Amino acid sequence: MTALFYTYFDKPLRSDLFWRLTNQLPPDTISKIKKFKKWQDAHACLFGRLLLREMLSSFCIDHDLSKLRYTKYQKPYFENSDFNFNISHSGKYVVCAGSNQSKLGVDIEEIKSINILDFKEEFHTEEWAQIKDSGNNLTTFYEFWTMKEAIIKADGKGLTIPLNDLNLSNNNNRVKIDQTVWSLHEIHLDEDYVCHMAYLGEPVDGIIRRLVNLELL
């Protein structure tokens, strides 16, 4: 099974509710949340962990969040488990992708005005040409960006894979890194956001999507 759980927020939770939910998490996560200076970052961290917990429950996986471990590239995982997951957030959305079938990664980005020229060196020349020739440079930029980020997060080696080494122009939703083939799936949540999931091997049929109301937990 492969799934994407998501939630959104546009204002802070009531203080009592925020701390009730936060205190359900392991001490190291609580400490991390307390260190954030912006309420948006604290909420995104909280919601990401709560989405992961809900997904574990839906997959009938008995994993305590305190048992999370991290690779040397800071990719989180559970030992002795075939469950793979990845969390991303941007703007008002937080998403958590999970699968017991494949390694995966997910990235979501709010489409907001930026100077895309600042990022030109991160793109293959063919990708950059496609961005410049598209009818909407900004949206095409974010489409490529989220695909790249999702693949790198799925691969788990971080930026040891240079972004401009990945050529996703005319990729037909598949890309090869070394001898590994990754499939890409676009997730449509909001017209002002772009989201992609990357996973190992052939395209997955029937990705489960679930909007989670975290205030009810």
GIPE-V487266 format. One record per residue. PHI is phi as a letter, one per 20 degrees, with the letter a starting at -180 (999 if undefined). Layout:
phi
PHI
PHI
This chain:
phi
999
c
b
c
d
b
b
b
b
c
b
f
f
g
g
f
f
g
f
f
f
f
f
e
e
f
g
f
f
g
f
f
f
f
e
f
e
e
f
f
f
f
f
f
f
g
f
f
f
f
f
f
f
f
f
g
f
f
e
l
d
e
c
e
f
f
e
f
c
c
f
f
e
m
e
f
a
d
f
l
b
e
e
d
b
b
c
b
b
a
l
e
d
c
c
c
d
b
b
d
d
b
f
b
b
b
b
c
c
f
f
c
f
b
e
f
f
f
d
g
f
e
d
f
g
f
f
f
f
f
f
f
e
f
f
c
g
f
f
f
g
f
f
f
f
f
f
f
f
f
f
f
f
f
f
n
d
m
e
f
e
g
g
f
f
e
d
d
f
l
e
l
m
b
b
d
d
l
d
d
d
d
e
c
c
e
d
e
d
a
f
e
c
c
b
c
d
d
b
f
n
f
g
e
e
m
f
f
d
b
e
d
e
f
f
e
f
